[in-house]
């Protein structure tokens, strides 16, 4: 655990916010500033991006380089899917890169995460983001979502919860094939998937869209039944992707683009 992550847990929100502002002033790079404009939210500014997030969440997420930035180059005008968008940390960054000629499809089922996702898209003046209020699965329907004590850990697979389960709610589910066909997608440049253990079911509902996809980046998980990484690799190879693993992530590139 980093010092910033540790201190964000130990200090009251007001004191941590003050400490973060002081750190910004003495940091010559001055990349990030944290403020609290109201009692229930953090306000975070990073470069040309602005974010709101729940007051109980750790702001240390903003000091990390996001996995898609490490493994996947995206460009202006491209089409990107952010599956498991959460509050929009990746969605906003991706939308800034692809610009007005590109598009980001942000898929997220949790009501509170959706509230902040919409707010973060709006406060960054992004009109190239489409928000889909569903969980990814192999088919259209409903499912239980196990709600964790951190917005990054909600899961449709209870064993995948990396935190305390607070409650469960019923959400709408759909396949990626259905969602993207209804959005009129002709090609996809990147699918980023971080859906806390549901990646195997989601891939089984993505066969058509994978045929027109260049790259995928999937965070895999290990529950009491199966290591999802091995099955994710198998399913992607069946659809013609070359794959490599880096920690919990599987990166795939369509062989026709390799």
C-alpha positions as CSV (number, residue, x, y, z in Angstrom):
1,X,0.0,0.0,0.0
2,X,1.4,3.4,-1.0
3,X,1.9,6.2,1.6
4,X,-0.9,8.2,-0.1
5,X,-3.3,5.3,0.0
6,X,-2.4,4.7,3.7
7,X,-2.8,8.3,4.7
8,X,-6.1,8.6,2.9
9,X,-7.5,5.8,5.1
10,X,-6.1,7.3,8.3
11,X,-6.9,11.0,8.0
12,X,-10.4,12.5,8.2
13,X,-11.6,13.7,4.7
14,X,-11.1,17.4,5.5
15,X,-7.5,16.9,6.7
16,X,-6.6,14.7,3.8
17,X,-8.0,17.2,1.4
18,X,-5.9,19.9,3.0
19,X,-2.8,17.7,2.9
20,X,-3.4,17.0,-0.7
21,X,-3.7,20.6,-1.6
22,X,-0.4,21.4,0.3
23,X,1.3,18.5,-1.6
24,X,0.1,20.0,-4.9
25,X,1.8,23.3,-4.1
26,X,5.1,21.7,-3.2
27,X,5.1,19.2,-6.0
28,X,6.8,20.8,-9.0
29,X,4.8,18.7,-11.5
30,X,1.5,19.7,-10.0
31,X,-0.5,17.2,-11.9
32,X,-3.3,16.6,-9.4
33,X,-5.3,18.7,-6.9
34,X,-8.0,17.3,-4.6
35,X,-10.8,19.5,-3.2
36,X,-14.1,18.9,-1.4
37,X,-16.8,21.3,-2.7
38,X,-19.6,19.5,-0.7
39,X,-19.9,17.0,2.1
40,X,-20.6,13.9,0.0
41,X,-18.0,14.2,-2.8
42,X,-14.4,14.6,-3.6
43,X,-13.6,17.0,-6.4
44,X,-10.4,16.0,-8.3
45,X,-8.7,17.9,-11.1
46,X,-6.0,16.1,-13.0
47,X,-4.6,17.9,-16.0
48,X,-7.5,19.0,-18.2
49,X,-9.8,16.5,-16.6
50,X,-12.2,16.9,-13.7
51,X,-13.9,14.3,-11.5
52,X,-16.3,13.9,-8.7
53,X,-16.3,10.7,-6.6
54,X,-18.0,9.5,-3.4
55,X,-16.4,10.9,-0.3
56,X,-15.7,7.5,1.1
57,X,-13.5,6.5,-1.8
58,X,-9.7,6.6,-1.9
59,X,-8.3,9.4,-4.1
60,X,-5.1,7.4,-4.6
61,X,-6.8,5.8,-7.7
62,X,-5.9,9.0,-9.5
63,X,-2.2,8.8,-8.9
64,X,-2.0,5.5,-10.8
65,X,-1.4,4.9,-14.5
66,X,-4.5,3.1,-15.8
67,X,-3.9,-0.4,-17.3
68,X,-5.2,0.5,-20.7
69,X,-2.7,3.4,-20.8
70,X,0.1,0.9,-20.2
71,X,-1.0,-1.8,-22.7
72,X,-3.2,-0.3,-25.3
73,X,-2.6,2.7,-27.6
74,X,-5.7,4.4,-28.7
75,X,-6.0,7.3,-31.1
76,X,-8.2,10.1,-32.1
77,X,-11.3,9.0,-34.0
78,X,-11.3,5.4,-32.6
79,X,-14.2,3.5,-31.0
80,X,-13.7,2.2,-27.5
81,X,-15.8,0.1,-25.1
82,X,-15.3,0.7,-21.3
83,X,-17.1,-2.3,-19.8
84,X,-17.3,-1.9,-16.0
85,X,-17.0,1.9,-16.3
86,X,-17.5,2.6,-12.6
87,X,-17.5,6.4,-12.0
88,X,-15.7,7.1,-15.3
89,X,-12.0,7.3,-14.5
90,X,-11.2,5.4,-17.7
91,X,-14.2,6.7,-19.7
92,X,-13.3,10.3,-19.3
93,X,-9.6,9.7,-20.2
94,X,-10.5,7.6,-23.2
95,X,-13.0,10.1,-24.5
96,X,-10.4,12.9,-24.3
97,X,-8.0,10.8,-26.4
98,X,-10.5,9.7,-29.1
99,X,-12.0,13.2,-29.4
100,X,-15.1,14.4,-31.2
101,X,-14.6,12.0,-34.1
102,X,-14.4,9.0,-31.8
103,X,-16.8,7.4,-29.4
104,X,-16.7,5.7,-26.0
105,X,-19.4,3.2,-25.0
106,X,-19.4,3.1,-21.1
107,X,-21.2,0.2,-19.6
108,X,-22.0,0.2,-15.9
109,X,-24.9,-1.3,-13.9
110,X,-24.6,0.2,-10.4
111,X,-26.9,3.2,-9.6
112,X,-24.5,5.2,-7.5
113,X,-21.6,4.6,-9.9
114,X,-23.9,5.7,-12.7
115,X,-24.7,8.9,-10.9
116,X,-21.0,9.8,-10.7
117,X,-20.3,8.5,-14.2
118,X,-22.9,10.9,-15.7
119,X,-21.7,13.8,-13.5
120,X,-18.1,13.2,-14.6
121,X,-19.0,12.9,-18.3
122,X,-21.1,16.1,-18.0
123,X,-18.5,18.2,-16.1
124,X,-15.9,17.4,-18.8
125,X,-18.3,18.5,-21.5
126,X,-18.0,15.1,-23.3
127,X,-20.6,14.5,-26.1
128,X,-18.8,11.4,-27.5
129,X,-19.8,9.1,-24.6
130,X,-22.8,6.8,-24.6
131,X,-23.7,5.4,-21.2
132,X,-25.3,2.0,-21.0
133,X,-27.0,1.2,-17.7
134,X,-26.6,-2.6,-17.7
135,X,-24.3,-5.4,-16.5
136,X,-22.5,-7.5,-19.1
137,X,-23.5,-11.1,-19.4
138,X,-24.0,-13.7,-22.1
139,X,-27.7,-12.8,-22.7
140,X,-30.4,-10.2,-22.0
141,X,-32.1,-10.5,-18.7
142,X,-31.7,-9.6,-15.0
143,X,-29.2,-10.7,-12.3
144,X,-28.1,-10.0,-8.8
145,X,-25.3,-7.5,-8.2
146,X,-23.4,-7.9,-5.0
147,X,-22.6,-4.4,-3.8
148,X,-19.2,-4.0,-2.1
149,X,-17.9,-1.3,0.2
150,X,-15.8,0.1,-2.7
151,X,-17.1,1.2,-6.0
152,X,-14.4,-0.7,-7.9
153,X,-15.5,-4.1,-6.4
154,X,-19.2,-4.6,-7.1
155,X,-19.7,-8.0,-8.8
156,X,-22.3,-10.4,-10.2
157,X,-20.1,-13.2,-8.9
158,X,-20.3,-13.1,-5.1
159,X,-16.9,-14.9,-4.6
160,X,-15.2,-12.1,-6.5
161,X,-16.1,-9.4,-4.0
162,X,-12.8,-7.9,-2.8
163,X,-14.4,-6.2,0.2
164,X,-17.4,-6.4,2.4
165,X,-20.7,-7.2,0.8
166,X,-23.1,-4.5,1.9
167,X,-26.2,-5.7,0.1
168,X,-27.4,-7.1,-3.3
169,X,-29.6,-5.4,-5.9
170,X,-31.3,-6.6,-9.1
171,X,-29.8,-5.1,-12.3
172,X,-30.5,-5.4,-16.0
173,X,-28.0,-7.5,-18.0
174,X,-27.3,-7.8,-21.7
175,X,-24.7,-9.2,-24.1
176,X,-22.1,-7.0,-25.7
177,X,-23.3,-8.3,-29.1
178,X,-26.8,-6.8,-28.3
179,X,-25.5,-3.6,-26.9
180,X,-23.1,-2.7,-29.7
181,X,-25.4,-3.9,-32.5
182,X,-28.1,-1.5,-31.2
183,X,-25.5,1.3,-31.2
184,X,-24.8,0.6,-34.8
185,X,-21.1,-0.3,-34.4
186,X,-19.3,-1.4,-37.6
187,X,-15.9,-1.7,-35.9
188,X,-14.4,-1.5,-32.4
189,X,-10.8,-0.5,-31.8
190,X,-10.6,-1.5,-28.1
191,X,-12.7,-3.3,-25.5
192,X,-11.6,-2.7,-22.0
193,X,-13.3,-5.1,-19.6
194,X,-13.1,-4.9,-15.8
195,X,-16.3,-6.6,-14.5
196,X,-15.2,-8.5,-11.4
197,X,-15.4,-12.1,-12.4
198,X,-18.2,-11.9,-15.0
199,X,-15.7,-11.7,-17.9
200,X,-16.2,-15.3,-19.0
201,X,-20.0,-14.9,-19.3
202,X,-19.5,-11.6,-21.0
203,X,-17.2,-13.0,-23.6
204,X,-19.7,-15.8,-24.4
205,X,-22.1,-13.0,-25.4
206,X,-19.5,-11.1,-27.5
207,X,-18.7,-13.5,-30.3
208,X,-20.1,-11.3,-33.1
209,X,-18.6,-8.1,-31.9
210,X,-15.1,-9.7,-31.4
211,X,-15.0,-10.3,-35.2
212,X,-14.8,-6.6,-35.8
213,X,-12.6,-5.7,-32.8
214,X,-8.9,-5.0,-33.0
215,X,-7.8,-5.1,-29.3
216,X,-9.2,-6.3,-26.0
217,X,-7.9,-5.8,-22.4
218,X,-9.5,-7.9,-19.8
219,X,-8.9,-7.9,-16.0
220,X,-9.2,-11.5,-14.9
221,X,-10.1,-12.9,-11.5
222,X,-9.7,-16.0,-9.4
223,X,-12.7,-17.4,-7.5
224,X,-13.4,-20.7,-5.8
225,X,-14.4,-22.4,-9.1
226,X,-12.0,-21.3,-11.8
227,X,-9.1,-19.1,-12.7
228,X,-10.8,-16.9,-15.3
229,X,-7.5,-16.0,-17.0
230,X,-7.1,-19.4,-18.6
231,X,-10.7,-19.5,-19.9
232,X,-10.4,-15.9,-21.1
233,X,-7.3,-16.8,-23.1
234,X,-9.0,-19.9,-24.5
235,X,-12.1,-18.0,-25.6
236,X,-10.1,-15.1,-27.2
237,X,-7.9,-17.6,-29.1
238,X,-11.0,-19.3,-30.4
239,X,-12.1,-16.0,-31.9
240,X,-8.7,-15.4,-33.6
241,X,-6.9,-13.3,-31.1
242,X,-3.3,-13.5,-30.1
243,X,-3.0,-13.1,-26.4
244,X,-0.5,-12.4,-23.7
245,X,-0.9,-12.1,-19.9
246,X,0.5,-9.5,-17.6
247,X,-0.4,-10.0,-14.0
248,X,-4.2,-10.1,-13.7
249,X,-4.6,-8.7,-17.3
250,X,-5.1,-10.5,-20.6
251,X,-4.3,-8.5,-23.7
252,X,-5.6,-9.7,-27.0
253,X,-5.0,-8.5,-30.5
254,X,-6.9,-9.8,-33.6
255,X,-4.5,-11.7,-35.8
256,X,-5.6,-9.8,-38.9
257,X,-4.2,-6.7,-37.1
258,X,-1.1,-8.3,-35.6
